Amino acid sequence: MLTNVSNKKVLVRVDFNVPINSDHQITDDTRIQKALPTIKQLLDGNAAVILMSHLGRPQKKKLENGEIDVKKFSLKQVVPHLSTLLGIDVKFAADCGGDESILKARDLKVGEVLVIENTRFNPGESKGDSDFAAKLAHLGDAYINDAFGTAHRAHASTATIASFFEPQDRSFGLLMETEIANAKSILNSPKRPCTAIFGGAKVSDKIKLIERFINFADNIVIGGGMAYTFIKAQEGSIGNSLVEDDYLDLAKDLIAKAKEYDVNLIIPEDSVIADNFAADANTQTVLSSEIPDGWMGLDVGPKAIEKINAAILGAKSIIWNGPLGVFEMEAFSTGTMTVADTVAKASQNGAYSLIGGGDSVAAINKSGNADKVSFISTGGGAMLEFLEGKQLPGIVAIEGDKA
């Protein structure tokens, strides 16, 4: 991160896209908390700090008259809480790159913090518009990107803007640096054995991730709805379980490739099934390949959990992305919650663990184990794409001339 910031106005792209209720109260401030170390280090370095972020999708959720719902999507809603966390009176500008933010940025003094309005109020943000990026860049002397969660977007405030600053005047923030370092450590030099746990609804969402990890993981666990595409590919009867018939051949290929690379591919041997997708549905536990018509698999069964636990506890490095069942419903949460407990136990025993993906993060938080694992990514889609091996625009924009 930039260190020579004394008497400079530093423009920081943060991720303040936090959940806010109808009373304009923040219901989860994790993303704000994660940004605090960078902000505080800049303030300690004698800088003035200008924060920009998006909040929601205001362009896609306009009012009936076609205008932006400023009340719902304004970043002004985060200012009181940020002021409390920093212990200072954080200032706010009701535009982004317009007259008000220009004036308030110009008058901002060392040790002060200014939040400018939601970058997505400007349609040029999501288009990566150069003119909009230039207006934002004009506000500061240096630029820091600390919003890993948006690093996979080629937006004006996350990628285009970096080109307006010399290499020595742009950098990642502390959070971005940590996210990148943790992802690279498990991709480039994982401790052995390495266990990857992939869940979620669709194989199509995780193809590249599975393919990447087959190249070096020792164990790969397949859970969630996507497991039934693999089970059907092996001639199993899956009843009404979720399946992507277009990906059956690919599932067969992945199974064959896992064998070729001597990867222990764990596909749930048994499942907790239900006669309806509902919290109060009738349930039973059966072999995953023998699910009756009219029933659907909604969680991994006890035999599967036993094998999954063994793969986790025997690992020295663990990556977890995606739930193993419909964990939002109590009746189908056992698999996911058990994995959360087991990953925490393995971590406490010395294994390195990286939790990435919104549902996985929600599960680890729900289980009460957030402080017992090695690293929880704030990235979601960005971490998923990074692990897949994609070049993220927000990272390339900073590293370009320094690579």
Contacts in CASP RR format, 6 or more apart in sequence:
PFRMAT RR
TARGET T0000
AUTHOR 0000-0000-0000
METHOD contacts of the structure
MODEL  1
MLTNVSNKKVLVRVDFNVPINSDHQITDDTRIQKALPTIKQLLDGNAAVI
LMSHLGRPQKKKLENGEIDVKKFSLKQVVPHLSTLLGIDVKFAADCGGDE
SILKARDLKVGEVLVIENTRFNPGESKGDSDFAAKLAHLGDAYINDAFGT
AHRAHASTATIASFFEPQDRSFGLLMETEIANAKSILNSPKRPCTAIFGG
AKVSDKIKLIERFINFADNIVIGGGMAYTFIKAQEGSIGNSLVEDDYLDL
AKDLIAKAKEYDVNLIIPEDSVIADNFAADANTQTVLSSEIPDGWMGLDV
GPKAIEKINAAILGAKSIIWNGPLGVFEMEAFSTGTMTVADTVAKASQNG
AYSLIGGGDSVAAINKSGNADKVSFISTGGGAMLEFLEGKQLPGIVAIEG
DKA
1 38 0 8 1.000
1 41 0 8 1.000
1 144 0 8 1.000
1 171 0 8 1.000
1 172 0 8 1.000
1 173 0 8 1.000
1 174 0 8 1.000
1 177 0 8 1.000
2 10 0 8 1.000
2 142 0 8 1.000
2 144 0 8 1.000
2 169 0 8 1.000
2 170 0 8 1.000
2 171 0 8 1.000
5 42 0 8 1.000
5 45 0 8 1.000
5 46 0 8 1.000
5 47 0 8 1.000
5 142 0 8 1.000
6 45 0 8 1.000
6 46 0 8 1.000
6 47 0 8 1.000
6 110 0 8 1.000
7 46 0 8 1.000
7 47 0 8 1.000
7 110 0 8 1.000
8 47 0 8 1.000
8 48 0 8 1.000
8 140 0 8 1.000
8 141 0 8 1.000
8 142 0 8 1.000
9 47 0 8 1.000
9 48 0 8 1.000
9 49 0 8 1.000
9 50 0 8 1.000
9 105 0 8 1.000
9 108 0 8 1.000
9 139 0 8 1.000
9 140 0 8 1.000
9 141 0 8 1.000
9 142 0 8 1.000
10 42 0 8 1.000
10 47 0 8 1.000
10 48 0 8 1.000
10 49 0 8 1.000
10 50 0 8 1.000
10 140 0 8 1.000
10 141 0 8 1.000
10 142 0 8 1.000
10 143 0 8 1.000
10 144 0 8 1.000
11 50 0 8 1.000
11 52 0 8 1.000
11 136 0 8 1.000
11 137 0 8 1.000
11 139 0 8 1.000
11 140 0 8 1.000
11 142 0 8 1.000
11 143 0 8 1.000
11 144 0 8 1.000
11 161 0 8 1.000
12 35 0 8 1.000
12 38 0 8 1.000
12 39 0 8 1.000
12 42 0 8 1.000
12 49 0 8 1.000
12 50 0 8 1.000
12 51 0 8 1.000
12 52 0 8 1.000
12 143 0 8 1.000
12 144 0 8 1.000
12 145 0 8 1.000
12 146 0 8 1.000
12 173 0 8 1.000
13 52 0 8 1.000
13 53 0 8 1.000
13 143 0 8 1.000
13 144 0 8 1.000
13 145 0 8 1.000
13 146 0 8 1.000
13 147 0 8 1.000
13 150 0 8 1.000
13 157 0 8 1.000
13 158 0 8 1.000
13 161 0 8 1.000
14 31 0 8 1.000
14 35 0 8 1.000
14 38 0 8 1.000
14 39 0 8 1.000
14 51 0 8 1.000
14 52 0 8 1.000
14 53 0 8 1.000
14 146 0 8 1.000
14 147 0 8 1.000
15 31 0 8 1.000
15 34 0 8 1.000
15 35 0 8 1.000
15 53 0 8 1.000
15 146 0 8 1.000
15 147 0 8 1.000
15 148 0 8 1.000
15 149 0 8 1.000
15 150 0 8 1.000
15 378 0 8 1.000
16 31 0 8 1.000
16 32 0 8 1.000
16 35 0 8 1.000
16 51 0 8 1.000
16 53 0 8 1.000
16 55 0 8 1.000
16 75 0 8 1.000
16 78 0 8 1.000
16 115 0 8 1.000
17 31 0 8 1.000
17 53 0 8 1.000
17 54 0 8 1.000
17 55 0 8 1.000
17 56 0 8 1.000
17 150 0 8 1.000
18 26 0 8 1.000
18 27 0 8 1.000
18 28 0 8 1.000
18 29 0 8 1.000
18 30 0 8 1.000
18 31 0 8 1.000
18 32 0 8 1.000
18 55 0 8 1.000
18 78 0 8 1.000
19 26 0 8 1.000
19 27 0 8 1.000
19 28 0 8 1.000
20 26 0 8 1.000
20 27 0 8 1.000
20 55 0 8 1.000
20 77 0 8 1.000
20 78 0 8 1.000
21 27 0 8 1.000
24 77 0 8 1.000
26 32 0 8 1.000
26 77 0 8 1.000
26 78 0 8 1.000
26 81 0 8 1.000
29 81 0 8 1.000
29 85 0 8 1.000
30 378 0 8 1.000
31 378 0 8 1.000
32 78 0 8 1.000
32 81 0 8 1.000
32 82 0 8 1.000
32 85 0 8 1.000
33 85 0 8 1.000
34 175 0 8 1.000
34 378 0 8 1.000
35 51 0 8 1.000
35 146 0 8 1.000
35 175 0 8 1.000
36 85 0 8 1.000
36 86 0 8 1.000
37 174 0 8 1.000
37 175 0 8 1.000
38 144 0 8 1.000
38 146 0 8 1.000
38 173 0 8 1.000
38 174 0 8 1.000
38 175 0 8 1.000
39 49 0 8 1.000
39 51 0 8 1.000
39 86 0 8 1.000
39 113 0 8 1.000
40 86 0 8 1.000
41 174 0 8 1.000
42 49 0 8 1.000
42 144 0 8 1.000
43 49 0 8 1.000
43 86 0 8 1.000
43 111 0 8 1.000
43 113 0 8 1.000
46 110 0 8 1.000
46 111 0 8 1.000
47 110 0 8 1.000
47 111 0 8 1.000
48 108 0 8 1.000
48 109 0 8 1.000
48 110 0 8 1.000
48 111 0 8 1.000
48 112 0 8 1.000
48 113 0 8 1.000
48 114 0 8 1.000
49 111 0 8 1.000
49 112 0 8 1.000
49 113 0 8 1.000
49 114 0 8 1.000
50 105 0 8 1.000
50 108 0 8 1.000
50 113 0 8 1.000
50 114 0 8 1.000
50 116 0 8 1.000
50 139 0 8 1.000
50 140 0 8 1.000
51 113 0 8 1.000
51 114 0 8 1.000
51 115 0 8 1.000
51 116 0 8 1.000
52 96 0 8 1.000
52 115 0 8 1.000
52 116 0 8 1.000
52 119 0 8 1.000
52 136 0 8 1.000
52 157 0 8 1.000
53 75 0 8 1.000
53 115 0 8 1.000
53 118 0 8 1.000
53 119 0 8 1.000
53 147 0 8 1.000
54 118 0 8 1.000
54 119 0 8 1.000
54 120 0 8 1.000
54 125 0 8 1.000
54 150 0 8 1.000
54 155 0 8 1.000
54 157 0 8 1.000
55 73 0 8 1.000
55 74 0 8 1.000
55 75 0 8 1.000
55 77 0 8 1.000
55 78 0 8 1.000
55 118 0 8 1.000
55 120 0 8 1.000
56 73 0 8 1.000
56 118 0 8 1.000
56 120 0 8 1.000
57 120 0 8 1.000
58 68 0 8 1.000
58 69 0 8 1.000
58 72 0 8 1.000
58 73 0 8 1.000
58 118 0 8 1.000
58 120 0 8 1.000
58 121 0 8 1.000
59 68 0 8 1.000
59 120 0 8 1.000
59 123 0 8 1.000
59 126 0 8 1.000
61 69 0 8 1.000
61 72 0 8 1.000
61 73 0 8 1.000
62 68 0 8 1.000
62 69 0 8 1.000
63 69 0 8 1.000
68 121 0 8 1.000
70 121 0 8 1.000
73 118 0 8 1.000
73 120 0 8 1.000
73 121 0 8 1.000
74 94 0 8 1.000
74 117 0 8 1.000
74 118 0 8 1.000
75 92 0 8 1.000
75 115 0 8 1.000
75 116 0 8 1.000
75 117 0 8 1.000
75 118 0 8 1.000
76 92 0 8 1.000
76 94 0 8 1.000
76 115 0 8 1.000
76 117 0 8 1.000
78 115 0 8 1.000
79 90 0 8 1.000
79 92 0 8 1.000
79 115 0 8 1.000
82 90 0 8 1.000
82 113 0 8 1.000
82 115 0 8 1.000
83 89 0 8 1.000
83 90 0 8 1.000
86 113 0 8 1.000
88 111 0 8 1.000
88 112 0 8 1.000
88 113 0 8 1.000
90 113 0 8 1.000
90 114 0 8 1.000
90 115 0 8 1.000
91 104 0 8 1.000
91 108 0 8 1.000
91 112 0 8 1.000
91 113 0 8 1.000
91 114 0 8 1.000
91 115 0 8 1.000
92 114 0 8 1.000
92 115 0 8 1.000
92 116 0 8 1.000
92 117 0 8 1.000
93 100 0 8 1.000
93 101 0 8 1.000
93 103 0 8 1.000
93 104 0 8 1.000
93 105 0 8 1.000
93 114 0 8 1.000
93 115 0 8 1.000
93 116 0 8 1.000
93 117 0 8 1.000
94 100 0 8 1.000
94 117 0 8 1.000
95 101 0 8 1.000
95 116 0 8 1.000
95 117 0 8 1.000
95 121 0 8 1.000
96 116 0 8 1.000
96 117 0 8 1.000
96 118 0 8 1.000
96 119 0 8 1.000
96 121 0 8 1.000
96 122 0 8 1.000
96 136 0 8 1.000
97 116 0 8 1.000
97 132 0 8 1.000
97 135 0 8 1.000
97 136 0 8 1.000
97 138 0 8 1.000
97 139 0 8 1.000
98 135 0 8 1.000
101 114 0 8 1.000
101 116 0 8 1.000
101 117 0 8 1.000
101 139 0 8 1.000
102 138 0 8 1.000
102 139 0 8 1.000
104 114 0 8 1.000
105 114 0 8 1.000
105 116 0 8 1.000
105 139 0 8 1.000
105 140 0 8 1.000
108 114 0 8 1.000
116 139 0 8 1.000
119 125 0 8 1.000
119 136 0 8 1.000
119 155 0 8 1.000
119 156 0 8 1.000
119 157 0 8 1.000
120 126 0 8 1.000
122 129 0 8 1.000
122 132 0 8 1.000
122 156 0 8 1.000
123 129 0 8 1.000
124 132 0 8 1.000
124 156 0 8 1.000
125 132 0 8 1.000
125 155 0 8 1.000
125 156 0 8 1.000
125 157 0 8 1.000
126 153 0 8 1.000
126 155 0 8 1.000
127 156 0 8 1.000
128 154 0 8 1.000
128 155 0 8 1.000
128 156 0 8 1.000
128 159 0 8 1.000
128 160 0 8 1.000
129 156 0 8 1.000
129 160 0 8 1.000
130 156 0 8 1.000
130 160 0 8 1.000
132 156 0 8 1.000
132 160 0 8 1.000
133 156 0 8 1.000
133 157 0 8 1.000
133 160 0 8 1.000
133 161 0 8 1.000
133 163 0 8 1.000
133 164 0 8 1.000
134 164 0 8 1.000
136 156 0 8 1.000
136 157 0 8 1.000
136 161 0 8 1.000
137 143 0 8 1.000
137 161 0 8 1.000
137 164 0 8 1.000
137 165 0 8 1.000
141 169 0 8 1.000
142 165 0 8 1.000
142 169 0 8 1.000
142 170 0 8 1.000
143 161 0 8 1.000
143 162 0 8 1.000
143 164 0 8 1.000
143 165 0 8 1.000
143 169 0 8 1.000
143 170 0 8 1.000
143 171 0 8 1.000
144 170 0 8 1.000
144 171 0 8 1.000
144 172 0 8 1.000
144 173 0 8 1.000
145 151 0 8 1.000
145 158 0 8 1.000
145 162 0 8 1.000
145 170 0 8 1.000
145 171 0 8 1.000
145 172 0 8 1.000
145 173 0 8 1.000
145 176 0 8 1.000
145 394 0 8 1.000
145 397 0 8 1.000
145 398 0 8 1.000
146 172 0 8 1.000
146 173 0 8 1.000
146 174 0 8 1.000
146 175 0 8 1.000
146 176 0 8 1.000
147 158 0 8 1.000
147 176 0 8 1.000
148 175 0 8 1.000
148 176 0 8 1.000
148 179 0 8 1.000
148 180 0 8 1.000
148 377 0 8 1.000
148 378 0 8 1.000
148 379 0 8 1.000
148 382 0 8 1.000
148 383 0 8 1.000
149 378 0 8 1.000
149 379 0 8 1.000
149 380 0 8 1.000
149 381 0 8 1.000
149 382 0 8 1.000
149 383 0 8 1.000
150 158 0 8 1.000
150 382 0 8 1.000
150 394 0 8 1.000
151 158 0 8 1.000
151 176 0 8 1.000
151 379 0 8 1.000
151 382 0 8 1.000
151 386 0 8 1.000
151 392 0 8 1.000
151 393 0 8 1.000
151 394 0 8 1.000
151 395 0 8 1.000
152 381 0 8 1.000
152 382 0 8 1.000
152 385 0 8 1.000
152 386 0 8 1.000
152 390 0 8 1.000
152 392 0 8 1.000
152 393 0 8 1.000
152 394 0 8 1.000
153 159 0 8 1.000
153 393 0 8 1.000
153 394 0 8 1.000
154 160 0 8 1.000
154 393 0 8 1.000
154 394 0 8 1.000
155 393 0 8 1.000
158 393 0 8 1.000
158 394 0 8 1.000
158 397 0 8 1.000
159 393 0 8 1.000
159 394 0 8 1.000
159 396 0 8 1.000
159 397 0 8 1.000
160 397 0 8 1.000
161 397 0 8 1.000
162 170 0 8 1.000
162 394 0 8 1.000
162 397 0 8 1.000
162 398 0 8 1.000
163 397 0 8 1.000
167 400 0 8 1.000
167 401 0 8 1.000
167 402 0 8 1.000
170 398 0 8 1.000
171 398 0 8 1.000
172 180 0 8 1.000
172 395 0 8 1.000
172 398 0 8 1.000
175 378 0 8 1.000
176 395 0 8 1.000
178 375 0 8 1.000
179 377 0 8 1.000
179 378 0 8 1.000
179 379 0 8 1.000
179 382 0 8 1.000
179 383 0 8 1.000
180 386 0 8 1.000
180 395 0 8 1.000
182 354 0 8 1.000
182 374 0 8 1.000
182 375 0 8 1.000
182 377 0 8 1.000
183 354 0 8 1.000
183 377 0 8 1.000
183 383 0 8 1.000
183 386 0 8 1.000
183 387 0 8 1.000
185 352 0 8 1.000
186 194 0 8 1.000
186 317 0 8 1.000
186 319 0 8 1.000
186 352 0 8 1.000
186 354 0 8 1.000
186 387 0 8 1.000
187 212 0 8 1.000
187 387 0 8 1.000
187 389 0 8 1.000
190 216 0 8 1.000
190 217 0 8 1.000
190 316 0 8 1.000
190 317 0 8 1.000
190 352 0 8 1.000
191 316 0 8 1.000
191 317 0 8 1.000
191 351 0 8 1.000
191 352 0 8 1.000
192 218 0 8 1.000
192 316 0 8 1.000
192 317 0 8 1.000
193 218 0 8 1.000
193 219 0 8 1.000
193 314 0 8 1.000
193 315 0 8 1.000
193 316 0 8 1.000
193 317 0 8 1.000
194 216 0 8 1.000
194 217 0 8 1.000
194 218 0 8 1.000
194 219 0 8 1.000
194 315 0 8 1.000
194 316 0 8 1.000
194 317 0 8 1.000
194 318 0 8 1.000
194 319 0 8 1.000
195 217 0 8 1.000
195 218 0 8 1.000
195 219 0 8 1.000
195 220 0 8 1.000
195 221 0 8 1.000
195 311 0 8 1.000
195 312 0 8 1.000
195 314 0 8 1.000
195 315 0 8 1.000
195 317 0 8 1.000
195 318 0 8 1.000
195 319 0 8 1.000
196 213 0 8 1.000
196 217 0 8 1.000
196 219 0 8 1.000
196 220 0 8 1.000
196 221 0 8 1.000
196 318 0 8 1.000
196 319 0 8 1.000
196 320 0 8 1.000
196 321 0 8 1.000
197 220 0 8 1.000
197 221 0 8 1.000
197 223 0 8 1.000
197 308 0 8 1.000
197 312 0 8 1.000
197 318 0 8 1.000
197 319 0 8 1.000
197 320 0 8 1.000
197 321 0 8 1.000
197 322 0 8 1.000
197 324 0 8 1.000
197 339 0 8 1.000
197 343 0 8 1.000
198 206 0 8 1.000
198 209 0 8 1.000
198 210 0 8 1.000
198 213 0 8 1.000
198 220 0 8 1.000
198 221 0 8 1.000
198 222 0 8 1.000
198 223 0 8 1.000
198 226 0 8 1.000
198 321 0 8 1.000
198 322 0 8 1.000
199 206 0 8 1.000
199 221 0 8 1.000
199 222 0 8 1.000
199 223 0 8 1.000
199 224 0 8 1.000
199 225 0 8 1.000
199 226 0 8 1.000
199 227 0 8 1.000
199 321 0 8 1.000
199 322 0 8 1.000
199 323 0 8 1.000
199 324 0 8 1.000
199 325 0 8 1.000
200 206 0 8 1.000
200 223 0 8 1.000
200 224 0 8 1.000
200 225 0 8 1.000
200 226 0 8 1.000
200 322 0 8 1.000
200 323 0 8 1.000
200 325 0 8 1.000
200 359 0 8 1.000
201 224 0 8 1.000
201 225 0 8 1.000
201 226 0 8 1.000
201 242 0 8 1.000
202 225 0 8 1.000
202 226 0 8 1.000
202 242 0 8 1.000
202 244 0 8 1.000
203 210 0 8 1.000
203 226 0 8 1.000
203 229 0 8 1.000
203 230 0 8 1.000
203 244 0 8 1.000
203 247 0 8 1.000
203 250 0 8 1.000
203 251 0 8 1.000
204 244 0 8 1.000
204 247 0 8 1.000
205 226 0 8 1.000
206 226 0 8 1.000
206 321 0 8 1.000
207 247 0 8 1.000
207 250 0 8 1.000
208 388 0 8 1.000
208 389 0 8 1.000
209 321 0 8 1.000
209 384 0 8 1.000
209 387 0 8 1.000
209 388 0 8 1.000
210 220 0 8 1.000
210 222 0 8 1.000
210 254 0 8 1.000
211 254 0 8 1.000
211 257 0 8 1.000
212 387 0 8 1.000
212 388 0 8 1.000
212 389 0 8 1.000
213 220 0 8 1.000
213 319 0 8 1.000
214 220 0 8 1.000
214 254 0 8 1.000
214 257 0 8 1.000
214 258 0 8 1.000
214 261 0 8 1.000
214 263 0 8 1.000
215 261 0 8 1.000
217 263 0 8 1.000
217 319 0 8 1.000
218 263 0 8 1.000
218 264 0 8 1.000
218 315 0 8 1.000
219 263 0 8 1.000
219 264 0 8 1.000
219 266 0 8 1.000
219 311 0 8 1.000
219 315 0 8 1.000
220 258 0 8 1.000
220 263 0 8 1.000
220 264 0 8 1.000
220 265 0 8 1.000
220 266 0 8 1.000
221 266 0 8 1.000
221 308 0 8 1.000
221 311 0 8 1.000
221 324 0 8 1.000
222 230 0 8 1.000
222 265 0 8 1.000
222 266 0 8 1.000
222 267 0 8 1.000
222 268 0 8 1.000
223 267 0 8 1.000
223 268 0 8 1.000
223 300 0 8 1.000
223 324 0 8 1.000
223 325 0 8 1.000
224 299 0 8 1.000
224 300 0 8 1.000
224 322 0 8 1.000
224 323 0 8 1.000
224 324 0 8 1.000
224 325 0 8 1.000
225 241 0 8 1.000
225 242 0 8 1.000
225 297 0 8 1.000
225 325 0 8 1.000
226 242 0 8 1.000
226 244 0 8 1.000
227 267 0 8 1.000
227 268 0 8 1.000
227 288 0 8 1.000
227 300 0 8 1.000
228 238 0 8 1.000
228 241 0 8 1.000
228 242 0 8 1.000
228 243 0 8 1.000
228 288 0 8 1.000
228 297 0 8 1.000
229 242 0 8 1.000
229 243 0 8 1.000
229 244 0 8 1.000
229 245 0 8 1.000
229 247 0 8 1.000
229 248 0 8 1.000
229 251 0 8 1.000
230 251 0 8 1.000
230 254 0 8 1.000
230 255 0 8 1.000
230 267 0 8 1.000
231 238 0 8 1.000
231 241 0 8 1.000
231 267 0 8 1.000
231 268 0 8 1.000
231 288 0 8 1.000
231 289 0 8 1.000
232 238 0 8 1.000
232 243 0 8 1.000
232 245 0 8 1.000
232 248 0 8 1.000
232 251 0 8 1.000
233 248 0 8 1.000
233 249 0 8 1.000
233 251 0 8 1.000
233 252 0 8 1.000
233 255 0 8 1.000
234 252 0 8 1.000
234 255 0 8 1.000
234 267 0 8 1.000
234 289 0 8 1.000
235 289 0 8 1.000
236 288 0 8 1.000
236 289 0 8 1.000
236 290 0 8 1.000
237 289 0 8 1.000
237 290 0 8 1.000
237 291 0 8 1.000
237 292 0 8 1.000
238 288 0 8 1.000
238 289 0 8 1.000
238 291 0 8 1.000
238 297 0 8 1.000
239 291 0 8 1.000
239 292 0 8 1.000
239 293 0 8 1.000
239 294 0 8 1.000
239 295 0 8 1.000
239 296 0 8 1.000
240 291 0 8 1.000
240 293 0 8 1.000
240 294 0 8 1.000
240 295 0 8 1.000
240 296 0 8 1.000
241 271 0 8 1.000
241 273 0 8 1.000
241 291 0 8 1.000
241 295 0 8 1.000
241 296 0 8 1.000
241 297 0 8 1.000
242 296 0 8 1.000
254 265 0 8 1.000
255 265 0 8 1.000
255 267 0 8 1.000
258 264 0 8 1.000
258 265 0 8 1.000
259 265 0 8 1.000
264 311 0 8 1.000
266 304 0 8 1.000
266 307 0 8 1.000
266 308 0 8 1.000
266 311 0 8 1.000
267 288 0 8 1.000
268 288 0 8 1.000
268 300 0 8 1.000
268 301 0 8 1.000
268 304 0 8 1.000
268 324 0 8 1.000
269 287 0 8 1.000
269 288 0 8 1.000
269 301 0 8 1.000
269 303 0 8 1.000
269 304 0 8 1.000
269 307 0 8 1.000
270 285 0 8 1.000
270 286 0 8 1.000
270 287 0 8 1.000
270 288 0 8 1.000
270 300 0 8 1.000
270 301 0 8 1.000
270 302 0 8 1.000
270 303 0 8 1.000
270 304 0 8 1.000
271 285 0 8 1.000
271 286 0 8 1.000
271 287 0 8 1.000
271 288 0 8 1.000
271 291 0 8 1.000
271 297 0 8 1.000
271 298 0 8 1.000
271 299 0 8 1.000
271 300 0 8 1.000
271 301 0 8 1.000
271 304 0 8 1.000
272 283 0 8 1.000
272 284 0 8 1.000
272 285 0 8 1.000
272 297 0 8 1.000
272 298 0 8 1.000
272 299 0 8 1.000
272 300 0 8 1.000
272 301 0 8 1.000
272 331 0 8 1.000
272 332 0 8 1.000
272 334 0 8 1.000
273 283 0 8 1.000
273 284 0 8 1.000
273 285 0 8 1.000
273 286 0 8 1.000
273 291 0 8 1.000
273 292 0 8 1.000
273 295 0 8 1.000
273 296 0 8 1.000
273 297 0 8 1.000
273 298 0 8 1.000
274 281 0 8 1.000
274 282 0 8 1.000
274 283 0 8 1.000
274 295 0 8 1.000
274 296 0 8 1.000
274 297 0 8 1.000
274 298 0 8 1.000
274 331 0 8 1.000
274 332 0 8 1.000
275 281 0 8 1.000
275 282 0 8 1.000
275 283 0 8 1.000
275 294 0 8 1.000
275 295 0 8 1.000
275 296 0 8 1.000
276 282 0 8 1.000
277 296 0 8 1.000
277 298 0 8 1.000
277 326 0 8 1.000
278 329 0 8 1.000
279 329 0 8 1.000
279 330 0 8 1.000
279 331 0 8 1.000
280 331 0 8 1.000
281 331 0 8 1.000
283 298 0 8 1.000
283 331 0 8 1.000
284 295 0 8 1.000
285 301 0 8 1.000
285 302 0 8 1.000
286 292 0 8 1.000
286 295 0 8 1.000
288 297 0 8 1.000
288 304 0 8 1.000
291 297 0 8 1.000
298 325 0 8 1.000
298 326 0 8 1.000
298 329 0 8 1.000
298 331 0 8 1.000
298 332 0 8 1.000
299 324 0 8 1.000
299 325 0 8 1.000
299 326 0 8 1.000
299 327 0 8 1.000
299 331 0 8 1.000
299 332 0 8 1.000
299 333 0 8 1.000
299 334 0 8 1.000
299 335 0 8 1.000
299 336 0 8 1.000
300 308 0 8 1.000
300 324 0 8 1.000
300 325 0 8 1.000
300 334 0 8 1.000
300 335 0 8 1.000
301 334 0 8 1.000
301 335 0 8 1.000
305 334 0 8 1.000
305 335 0 8 1.000
305 338 0 8 1.000
308 324 0 8 1.000
308 335 0 8 1.000
308 338 0 8 1.000
308 339 0 8 1.000
308 342 0 8 1.000
309 338 0 8 1.000
309 342 0 8 1.000
312 318 0 8 1.000
312 339 0 8 1.000
312 342 0 8 1.000
312 343 0 8 1.000
312 346 0 8 1.000
313 342 0 8 1.000
313 345 0 8 1.000
313 346 0 8 1.000
313 349 0 8 1.000
314 346 0 8 1.000
314 351 0 8 1.000
315 346 0 8 1.000
315 351 0 8 1.000
316 350 0 8 1.000
316 351 0 8 1.000
316 352 0 8 1.000
317 351 0 8 1.000
317 352 0 8 1.000
317 353 0 8 1.000
318 343 0 8 1.000
318 346 0 8 1.000
318 347 0 8 1.000
318 351 0 8 1.000
318 352 0 8 1.000
318 353 0 8 1.000
318 354 0 8 1.000
319 353 0 8 1.000
319 354 0 8 1.000
319 356 0 8 1.000
319 387 0 8 1.000
320 339 0 8 1.000
320 343 0 8 1.000
320 353 0 8 1.000
320 354 0 8 1.000
320 355 0 8 1.000
320 356 0 8 1.000
320 360 0 8 1.000
320 364 0 8 1.000
321 355 0 8 1.000
321 356 0 8 1.000
321 357 0 8 1.000
321 360 0 8 1.000
321 383 0 8 1.000
321 384 0 8 1.000
321 387 0 8 1.000
322 356 0 8 1.000
322 357 0 8 1.000
322 358 0 8 1.000
322 359 0 8 1.000
322 360 0 8 1.000
322 363 0 8 1.000
323 336 0 8 1.000
323 359 0 8 1.000
323 360 0 8 1.000
323 363 0 8 1.000
324 335 0 8 1.000
324 336 0 8 1.000
324 339 0 8 1.000
325 332 0 8 1.000
325 333 0 8 1.000
325 335 0 8 1.000
325 336 0 8 1.000
326 332 0 8 1.000
326 333 0 8 1.000
327 333 0 8 1.000
327 335 0 8 1.000
327 336 0 8 1.000
327 337 0 8 1.000
327 359 0 8 1.000
327 363 0 8 1.000
327 366 0 8 1.000
336 363 0 8 1.000
337 363 0 8 1.000
337 366 0 8 1.000
337 367 0 8 1.000
339 363 0 8 1.000
340 363 0 8 1.000
340 364 0 8 1.000
340 366 0 8 1.000
340 367 0 8 1.000
340 368 0 8 1.000
340 369 0 8 1.000
341 367 0 8 1.000
341 369 0 8 1.000
343 353 0 8 1.000
343 355 0 8 1.000
343 364 0 8 1.000
343 369 0 8 1.000
343 373 0 8 1.000
344 353 0 8 1.000
344 364 0 8 1.000
344 367 0 8 1.000
344 369 0 8 1.000
344 372 0 8 1.000
344 373 0 8 1.000
345 372 0 8 1.000
346 353 0 8 1.000
347 353 0 8 1.000
347 372 0 8 1.000
347 373 0 8 1.000
347 374 0 8 1.000
348 372 0 8 1.000
351 374 0 8 1.000
352 374 0 8 1.000
353 373 0 8 1.000
353 374 0 8 1.000
353 375 0 8 1.000
354 374 0 8 1.000
354 375 0 8 1.000
354 377 0 8 1.000
355 361 0 8 1.000
355 364 0 8 1.000
355 373 0 8 1.000
355 375 0 8 1.000
355 376 0 8 1.000
355 377 0 8 1.000
356 376 0 8 1.000
356 377 0 8 1.000
356 379 0 8 1.000
356 380 0 8 1.000
356 383 0 8 1.000
356 384 0 8 1.000
357 377 0 8 1.000
357 379 0 8 1.000
357 380 0 8 1.000
357 381 0 8 1.000
357 383 0 8 1.000
357 384 0 8 1.000
358 380 0 8 1.000
361 376 0 8 1.000
361 377 0 8 1.000
361 380 0 8 1.000
364 370 0 8 1.000
364 373 0 8 1.000
364 376 0 8 1.000
370 376 0 8 1.000
377 383 0 8 1.000
382 392 0 8 1.000
385 392 0 8 1.000
386 392 0 8 1.000
386 395 0 8 1.000
END
